[in-house]
Amino acid sequence: MSKPDKYVGIHNDINGGMTTIGKIIRDAWVFELLPESETCEGWNLAGIDSLLQKVNAEWDKYGCLVSHLPPNLRERHERIHGTALETARAAGWSGEHETDDEE
């Protein structure tokens, strides 16, 4: 089976959107690179990669640390990522697979 050439959209993604692409999209919302209504459904991987570069450039301004974000961005980050965690957990995601190799 071949990889899909279009992204399914953050609301249709596995694990309630708790994926690498989902994080990129949520961070793009935090930095207002995308409106929060943009799910990136139908985007090709080049578009996602371009978004990643923009998100990384924003994070670089703050040393890649949430604690270095100005209050308005920190509050938006907490809201967006907090809501995503609640939604994913309600859908059965636990995050355990991300720490399986740390034993």
C-alpha positions in Angstrom: 0.0 0.0 0.0 1.4 3.4 -0.9 1.5 6.5 1.3 -1.3 8.9 0.7 -0.2 12.0 -1.2 -2.7 14.3 0.5 -3.1 15.0 4.2 -6.4 13.9 5.7 -6.8 17.0 7.9 -6.1 17.4 11.6 -9.6 16.5 12.6 -9.4 13.2 10.6 -5.9 12.3 11.7 -5.0 9.3 13.8 -4.8 9.5 17.6 -7.0 12.6 17.7 -4.5 14.6 15.7 -1.6 13.8 18.1 0.8 13.3 15.2 3.8 15.2 14.0 1.7 16.9 11.3 -1.0 17.7 13.9 1.6 19.4 16.1 2.9 21.4 13.2 -0.7 22.6 12.4 -1.4 23.4 16.1 1.8 25.4 16.3 0.9 27.2 13.1 -2.3 28.2 14.8 -0.4 29.4 17.9 1.8 31.6 15.7 -1.1 32.7 13.6 0.5 31.4 10.4 -2.9 29.7 9.8 -6.4 30.5 11.0 -7.6 27.9 13.6 -10.3 26.9 11.0 -7.6 25.6 8.6 -7.3 21.8 9.1 -4.9 21.4 6.1 -7.2 18.7 4.7 -6.1 17.9 1.1 -2.7 19.5 1.5 0.2 17.8 -0.2 3.4 17.0 1.7 5.3 19.9 0.1 2.7 22.3 1.6 3.1 20.7 5.1 6.9 20.9 4.8 6.7 24.6 3.9 4.5 25.1 6.9 7.0 23.3 9.1 9.7 25.6 8.0 7.6 28.6 8.9 6.7 27.1 12.3 10.4 26.3 13.0 11.4 29.9 12.2 8.9 31.1 14.7 10.0 28.7 17.4 13.6 29.7 16.8 12.7 33.3 17.9 11.8 31.9 21.3 14.6 29.3 21.8 12.1 26.5 21.0 10.7 26.9 24.5 7.1 27.5 25.5 8.4 29.3 28.6 10.0 31.9 26.4 6.8 32.8 24.5 5.3 36.2 25.3 2.1 35.9 27.4 -0.3 36.1 24.5 1.4 33.3 22.6 1.9 31.2 25.7 -1.8 31.5 26.5 -2.8 30.6 22.9 -0.4 27.6 23.0 -1.9 26.4 26.3 -5.4 26.7 25.0 -4.8 25.1 21.6 -2.6 22.3 22.8 -4.6 21.7 26.0 -7.9 21.4 24.0 -6.1 19.0 21.6 -4.9 16.8 24.5 -8.4 16.7 26.0 -10.0 15.8 22.6 -7.4 13.1 21.9 -7.7 11.5 25.4 -11.5 11.5 25.0 -11.0 9.6 21.7 -8.8 7.0 23.5 -5.3 8.4 22.9 -3.0 8.0 26.0 0.4 9.1 24.7 2.0 5.8 25.8 3.2 4.9 22.3 5.4 8.0 22.4 7.3 6.8 25.4 7.5 3.1 24.7 11.2 3.2 23.8 12.1 5.0 27.0 12.1 1.9 29.2 
